[in-house]
């Protein structure tokens, strides 16, 4: 492969002979077209937003009346490039269809100057590559670390490596087949993770709600979510056996945290650590449980968790500890095993108030049995942890290979022939086969 003698793409260096190095503004134009809140209110739209990209990887069908800010109206065929936090590439190729489509103004829409002159799939892989994202971070500016943006002008002025159209098409076809197979393998691995974690949670839930003795005598209760419980356990309310420390909570804005220089201590929100701060309000081990947010209902993340050491908590998490020397490991797993949906209020923003959490009932054993169950939980977690870690490493390997493959192809380090495309398309079906689930603990 012959290379040009001098680097002409500032973020890449040398490119293959026969490839051009145009600026993005020479290939694409900004197709921004605004649509107001008032216009949105009368429509049902496909919404291309940052949260939808991060959570679903796809646009969401939404009632325009629920969208509270102006959006970019899309015509179809655009490549959307996020100007927010470019270290995490967010790139969408918008389809041509009859649906009304809008995008967050955090996306820069790239539309072709001349249709058919560039393979948009190739271009999407290129601007979505890790090496391109790394270069774009050089242009980010902001007073906070959490929201850093590029100026669109810096994107448009960037030179990119561009092979002839037939080679673009080969690369796009090769990456389409390869990435589809890799994505299918990753999805299968994630289903394995979900299956294993669901098994782990079910074992723990049975332990914290029914104990470890399979022959235990039980009794019925009049509590809707507790059909039965061990006869020697007692029915209690959260506030009867746990102490709240919510009055110590102090929220800090992103701007306040952004100007801190000695960020040493964990700053907790509803789902865990979200930042570091200069000071702390808690020193010890406490149980945190989300006060608000969609996770109260979706349970896609842990709802109750332990926070240890010196830390700060905002006003989106309740802080509790068991009274009278109760076992914290037992209590945090007991809370995590509960369904609080009957006690959650609010439609737009689900909320579990301190009052509602305090009156929630569960069955509770004596302290000695709590400690026995906590030890059992530790043993089970130690059995599942290496299995879960193994699958997570396999997923990480696949994801890193996908990034590397895209990088090699769009920069010309790997040249793609028609034979390569045919071969990967033929092998793709084999790569999508469901992997075998590892042996799980009994």
N, C-alpha and C positions, 0 to 999 in steps of 0.2 A: 504494500500500500504506500503510495507516494504522498508525502506531507508537504504543505507549503513551508517555505524556508523560515518565515517569520510568523509569530502569533498575531492573529488579527481579531480574535474574539477575546476581549480583556479578561473574562471570567473563565476561559477555557484553554486558551493557548492555540496550538496548532490544530488544524482541521484537515480532513482528507482532501486530496487533489480532486478538483471538480465540484467541490462544495462552495457555495457562496456564503457571504457573511453580512447580510442586510440588517439594518435596524428594524425593530419590530414595527415601527411606524410606516416602513416601506411595504410591509406585507398586510398589516391590519390597520383598521381605523377604529376610533372610539364611537360606538353606536348608542351612546347613552341617550335615552328618551325618558323623561320623567313622567310619572303618573301620581296624581295627588291622592290624599287620604279620601277626599270626597268621591273621586272617581272609583277608587278601590271598593268603597262601601257597597257598590251596586254589582260587584263581580264575585265570582268564585275563581280562584287562581291557583296555579302551580307556583309555590313560593320557594325561590332559591335563596336561602338564608344561611348565615354562618352556623347557627344552632342546628338547623336541619342537616347541613353537611357533616358536622361533627358527630351528631347522634345517630343519624340514619344513613348518611351517604347518598341521600336522594332528596329531591324537593318534596314538599308536603302540600297536599291539597287543602286549601284553607279558604274560609269565608273572608272576603276582603274587608267586611265590616269589623273583623277582629284585629286587623293590622293597623297599628297606631302611628305609623310614620310613612313618609313618602318613599316610593320605590322606583326602580328602573324598569321600564316596560321593555320586554324582550320580543324580538321578532322571530327568533329561532335561527339556529346555526351559529350563534355566538360562542366564543370561548370565554368563560368567566374566570378572572384571575383575582384572588383576594389580595387587597392592599393591606390587610390587617395581619400583623404577626406573621410575616412571610417565612419564618423558620419552619412553620407548619404549612406545607403546600396545600392550598385549597383551589382546585381547578375543576371546572365543570364544562362539558361540551353539551350545549343546549340543543335538543332535537327540533326538527321541523315537524310541527303537528298543529292541530286545530285548537289546542288549549291556550287559554290566556296565561301568559307566563310573566312573572315579575321577579326582580332580584333585589337583594339588599344593596344599598349604595356603597357598602364595603367592597363590592365586586366591581372590577373594571371590565366592561364588555368589549371583547375584541371581535370585530367583524371584518371579513375579507374585503379588500379593495376590489378584487376581480375574482368572481366565483370560479372555482376549479383550478386556480393557479397554484394553490397550496393544499396539501392534504391536512385537513383540520385535526384529524386524529393524531397525526405525527406532531403537529404544533402543540396539541394539548399535552401529549407525553413530554415534549421538550420543556414547556414552561411549568409543567408539574413535576419536573425532575428535582431530585435533592440538590444537585449541584447548582441548578438555576435558582432554587430557593435560597441557598446559602449566599449566592451573590446578591440577591435582592435585599437580604438583611443589612447589607452595607449602607443602604439608603434609608433605613427606618429611622424615624425621629419621633420622640414623645417624651413627656415628663415622667411617665410611669413605665414600668417594665411589662405590665399586663396588657397594655394597648399601644402597640407601636405600629406606625403606618408608613408606607412609602408614598412619595409624590408620584402620581401617574406619569408625569413627564419622564421620570427616571426609567420607568418600564418601557415607554415608547422609544427612548433613545438607546436602549440596550441592543447591541449586535448579537445575533444568534447564528449558529451553524445551520445551513440549509442545503440539503442534498438535492439533486434533480428530482422532479416530481415522481418518476417511476420508482426511485429508491425510497422516497418518502412513503410511498404506498406499500412497498415491500416491508419496510420497517414497521409501519402501523399494523399491517396484517400479522406480522410475526409477533409483535407485542400484544396485540389483541388476543391471539391464541394462547400465548405464554402466560399472560397476566390472568386470563380467565381460568386456566388450569391452576395457577398458584392461588388465586382467590378462592377457588373451590376447595383446595386443600386446606387453606387457612380456615375457611368456614367450617369444614369438617372437624378440624382440631378444636375450634371454639365450641362446637357442639359437644365434643368430648369433655371440655372443661366444664360446661354447663351441667352435663350429666353427672360428672364426679362431684361437683360442688353441691348439686341438689341432693345427692346421696349423703354427703357429709352433713349438710344442714338438716336433713330428715332424721339422721341418727342423733344429732345434738338436740333437736327439738323434742324428740321422744324422751331423751334423758332429762331435760330441764322441766318437762311438763308431766312426766309419769314416773321418773326415777329409773333406777337400774335393775330393780327386782322384777323379773317377768311375772312372778306369782303374787305381786302385791295386791292387797284387797283395795277395791275402789268404791267410790260412791258417786252418785249423780249430783249435779248442781243445778241451780236455777239461773246460772249465768249463760247467756246465749253462746259465747265462744269457748266455754269450758264444759263440754257435755259430761265429763267425768274427771275425777282426780283421785290420787291415792287417799285412802281413808284417814291416814295419820297426818296428812298435810292440812294446812289451814288456808282459807280463802281470805285474801287481804287486798287492800288498795295500795297503789304505788306510794301515795303520800303517807300511808301508815308505816311503811317500812323503809322508805328512802327519803333522804333530805335533799332539797333543792338549793343550788347556789347561784340561781339566775341573777340575783341582785349584783353580783360581781362582774357580770358581763359588760363589755364596752365595745361597741362597733368602731372600726376604723375604716375610713374611706380609702379607695385605691390611691387617691392623690396623697393622703396622709402617709400611707405606707411607702409610696414611691419616693418620697424625699428622705426617708430614713437611711442612714449610712451604716450603722452597726446592727444589721438584721441577724439576730442570733437565735431568737426564740420562735417556736411554731405558733402560727396564727390559725386557729380552727374556725371552720364554718360548719354548715349543716352536714356535710359528707366527709369531713376530715380536714387535713392541713391544706390551706389555700395560699399561704404566704409565710414569710418570716418577718418579725418585728423586733424593735429595740428593747422592749420591756416585757414583763410577764405579770399576770395577776394570780396565777395558780402555781403551786409547787407541790407535787404529789401525783397520785393516781386517781383519776375521776372517770365516771361514766358520762359520755356525751350521747345525746339522742336528738335527731333533727326536730326542729320546731316547725319548719315550713319547707315548701318546695315539692315538686312533682314526685320526688323519690318516696314521699310518704305513701304514695299509692302504687307507683311502678315498682319499687323495691329493686331497682337496677344496681344500687350500691348499698353497702351496709347502712342500716338506720341507726343502730346503737354500736358504740365502739369505745375503747379505752383510750384515754389521753394520759400520758405519764411525763414526769419531769417538770420543767418550768415552761409555762405556755400561756397564751392569751386566747380567749374565746369571744367571738362576736355574738350578736343577738339572734342568730339563726339556729342555735343549738341549746338545748337544755343541759344543765350540768347537775349531776346527781351522784350520790354515794349511798350505799346501804347503811342503815342504822345498826347499832348494837353488834358491830363486828361481822356483818354479813359478808359472804364471799363475793368479791367484785367480779371475778371471772364467771361465777354462776349467774349473777344478776345481769351482767351485760349480755350473756347468751340467752337468758330468759327473755329479756326485753327484745332482743333481735329476733326471737322466734315468734313474737306476737303479731297479730293482725290488728292494727289500730284504725282501720278504715272507717269503722262506725263512729270513731271519735274525732275524725278529721273534718274540719269545716272549711268553707271557702271553695268557690268554683274555679275562679281564675288563678288563685294562688292557694293551694291546699295548705292548711295550718293545723298543727296539733298544739293547742294552747296548754299552758302549764296547768290550768284548772282541769282540762279534760284528761291530760296525762295523769294527773294526780289521783283522779277518781277511777282510773282503769284498774280492773281486778285481775289477779292471777293467783294460782295455787303455789304455796311456798312451803318447803320442808324446813326442818330444823337446821342449824348451822353445820352440824357434823355431816349431815347428808349433803348439804350444799357443797362442802369441801370435797366429799367423795365424788360427786358429780363433776365438779370442776377438774379434778384429777383425771377423770375419764375423758372429759372434753380435750384436755391437753394431750392425752395419749392418742385419741382419734385424729386430732389435728396433725400430730407428728407423723401419723401413718399416711394421711392424705397429702401432706405438704410436698413430699418429693415427687409424687405422681403429678400433681398440679404444676409444679415447677418444671418438670420434664416437658410437659405439653407446652407450657409457656415459652420454653427455650426453643422448641421446634417451631412454634409460631414466629418467634423473633427471627429465626434463621430464614424462614420462608419470606418474611416481609423484607428482610435485608437483601435477600437474593433478588427479589422483585425490583427493589430500588437500584441495585447494581446493574441488573439487566437493562433497565430503562436507560440508565446513565450511559452504558457502553453503546447501546444502539443509537441514541439520539446525538451522541458526540462523535460517532464514526469509529470508535475503538473496536466495535464489532460490526463487520460488514455483512449485510443480509442479502442472500441470493434467493431466487425463486425456489430452488431446491430446499433451502432452509425453511421457507414458509410452508411448503408442502409437508416437510418432515414434522414440523411442530404441530401442524394441524392434525396430522395422522396420530401423533402421540398424545394429543391433548386429552382424549377420552380416557386413556389409561391413567393419566395424572390426576383425574378427578375422582378416582375410586375412593370410597370411604376407608380411612385407616382403621386398623384394629384397635379397639379400646384396651388400654393396659389393664392388668389384673388389679382389681379393686379390693380394699379391705373388707372383711366380713363384718 
